[in-house]
Amino acid sequence: MKWRLRIGNSTSGSTSAPKERSAFYALTPGGWRDYLTLLHLPYTVWHLSYVVLGFALAPTVRYGRLGPTLGAFFLAMAISAHAMDELAGHPLRTRIPGNVLKGLAILGLMGAVALGITGVVLATTWLLPFIMFGVFIAPAYNLEWFHGRFHSDFWFAFAWGAFPFLTAYWVSGESLEPSAAFGAVAVFALSLAQRTLSSRVRSIRRRFRGIEGMITYNDGTTERIDESWVMAVDERALKLMAVAVAAISVAALLTRAAG
């Protein structure tokens, strides 16, 4: 089998039009569709599933705390963090004004903190370190504070994977047992896999001018290589992983409820 591939990068000065969609979940820009795109729905469901999994694996499941914890992470991640990310050059190509994005970022984070403080008052003061870390890492990662030191694969996997899982585990069980460590490693690895797959796809959709080439198989048949060919496998894997993580998290929680 032989490969022949040529990749053009939009940073070389080309004036070619960008790819039609900035992400597989992005809707046509304009109106309410921009706000739905801003939520990164497949990824938001994926990372909120870590909250559900944290509750399911905790030694004690306090179901009354699940809703507020999900709400806090939805406000912090789906709204505030994504609004901050869109402020930096509108990578999703939404038409949401900058002032609106700033408002969403501030209000989302404030709402998450308010829910967290309520948890401190009603449950345990040990939630304070989790709240403080969340308030720091959301802008540090998305706004690339400290010259982007916290905008890395490690911090993505920790902040978007291990952190929501460990927070939920503590909120429900008020302790961190060995299962918390193994669970954190699992969601950290899953988040790293997500970033590995999504990084190349994101780069192709948002930065590359074109990809062209040909695969020649041993039997003489050929297959054309283009942007769709390169992105198809990664994006299909991302979609399937999002469904799998959500399903297994809900299954684990339902199993605890049934027991």
N, C-alpha and C positions, 0 to 999 in steps of 0.2 A: 504494500500500500504506500502510495506517495502523497505528500502534502505540498501544496503551493499556496502560500497565504501572504497577502499584503494588507497592512493596516495603515490607515491614514488618521492623523490626529488633528482635531480642530484647532489646537493651540499653535499650529504651524502657520496660521495666517489665512486659512481658508475662509471664505464667506458663505460656505454652504449652509443650508438651513439645518437647524437642529432636528433631532429625531422627533417624531410626532408626539410621543408621550414620554414624560420624564421618569415614569415608573409604571409597572404593569397595572397598578391599582389607580393610577391617575385618571381623572375624568377630563372631559373637554373643559378648558379654562373658562371661568365666568360664573358669576352668581353663586348660588348655594353649592354648586359642584366644587368650587374651590375649597369650601370649608370641609366638605366630605373628603376631598383629596388630602387636605391638611392633616386629617386624623391618621393617615397611614393604616387604614383599618386592619388589613391582614396582620401587620406587625404589632399593632396595638392589642389585638386579640391574643396574639402569640405571647406577648410579654405580660399581659394581665393573667394569662393562664398560669404563669409562675406563681402568682399570688394565690390562686386556687390550689396549686400543688403544695405550696408551703403550708396552707391550712390543712390539707388532707394528710400530710406527713407528720404534722405536729402531734406530740403525745396526747394533747387535749384539744378537741375541736370546739371552739366557741363560735358557733354559727352566727350569733348576733353581731360579731365583729367583722364578718366577711364583707358585708355590703359597704360599710364605711371605709375599709381598707382598699377595696376595689375602687371606690369613688375617689379616694385620695390619689392613688396611682394613675387613675384615668385623668384627673385634673393636672397632675404633675407631668406625666409622660405624653399622653395623647394630645393635650391642649398646650400646656406651657412649653414643654421641651420642643415640640414640633413647631410651635410658633417662633421660638428663638431660632431654630434651624432655618426656617423660611425667611427670616429677616436677613440672613447672610446671602444676599444675591438671588433670592427666590428660586432655589434649585428645582422646586416642583412646578415653576412657571405659573403659579396662581396670580390672580390680580388683586389679592387682598392688600389694602394699603398698609404701609409700614406702621402707622399709628395704631391701626386695628390689631396688627400682629403684636405690637408692644403691649397693648391692653390685654390681649389674650394671654400673653406670657406672664404678665404680672398677676392678673386675676386668677389664672389657673394655679400658679404656685401659692398664692395667698390662700386659695380655697383648700389646697392640699394641706397646708400648714394648719389651717383652722381645724380641719378634721383630725389632724395629728395631735394638736393640743387638746382637743376634746378627749381623745384617747388617753392622754397623759392624766387628765383630771379624773376620768371615770375608771381607768384601768391601772396603769402603771407608769411611774416616772421614767422607767428604763426605755421608754419610747423616745425620749429626748435625743439620744445620740443618733438614732435612725433619722429623726426629723432634721437634725442639723446637717447630717451627711447629704440628705436629699436636697435641702435648700442650697447646699454648696455645689453638688455635682451636676445638677441640671444646667445652670448657666456655665459652669466651668467646662463641661463637655460641649454643649451646643454652641456657646459663644466663643469657644476656643481660647479661654483665659490662659494666662501664663505661656503665651506663644504656642498654644495647642498641646501643651504637655499632657493634658487630660483627654485630649481627643485622639485616642489610640484604640487599637483592637482590645487591649487588656481592659481599659476603662469602660469601653462599650460593653464587653461581656460581663464585667462586674456590676456596672451601674444599671444595665438593662436586663441582666439575668440573675446573678447571685443576690443583688441587693433586694429586689422585690420579693424573691423567694424567702430570704432570711428574715426580712421584716415581717412578712405574713406568718412565717413559722413562729417568730417570737410573739407577735400579737395574739396568736391563737394559743400557744402552749406556754408562753412566758418563761421559756427556757430554750437552750440550744443543745439538743442531744446529738449523738453521733450521726443519726439519720439526717440531721441538718447539714452536716459537713458533706456527706455523700450527695445529698440533693443539690447543694450549692455547686459542687463540682460538675454535676450532670447539666444543670441549666447554664453554667458558665461555658461548658464545652458546646452546648447547643447554640448559644449566642455567638460563640466564635465561628461555628460552622455557618450560621446565618450571615455574619459579616463577610466571611470568605466568599460565599456565593454572591452576595448582593453587591460587593464592591466592584467587581468586574462589570456586572450588568449595569450598575449605576454609571460607571465611567463610559461605557459604550453608548448608553442612551443620552448622556448629557454632554459628552466631550468629544467623541470621535466623529470624524467626517465620513468615514466609510471603511468597510472591510470587504475584501474580495479575494477569492481563491478557489481552489479545486482540490478535491480528494480523488485520487485514482486507486481503486481497489485492485486486489490481485487478479480478479477475474476480468479486469478491463473496464468495468463500469465506473462511472464518475459521478460525483456529487458536488454541486456548487456550494461554496461557503459564502455566507453573507451575514449581516447583523442578526437577522432572525435565527439563523442556524447557530450562531455563537451563543445567543442569549436563551434559546429555548430550553435547554437542559437545566441550566441554573435556575431559571424562573419557575419551571415546573417543580423542581426539587423544593424551592422555597414555599410554593403554594401547598405542596403535600406536607411539608414539615409543619407549617402553620396549623393545618387541620389536625395533624397527628398530635402535636403538643396540646392543643386545646382539648381534643377528645380524651387523651389519657389523663389530663388533669381533672376533668369533670368526672371521668370514670373512677379515679382514686377517691374523690370527695364523696361520690355516691356510695362507694363501697364502705367508707367510714360511717356514713349516715345509716346504711343498712345494718351495720354491725352493732 
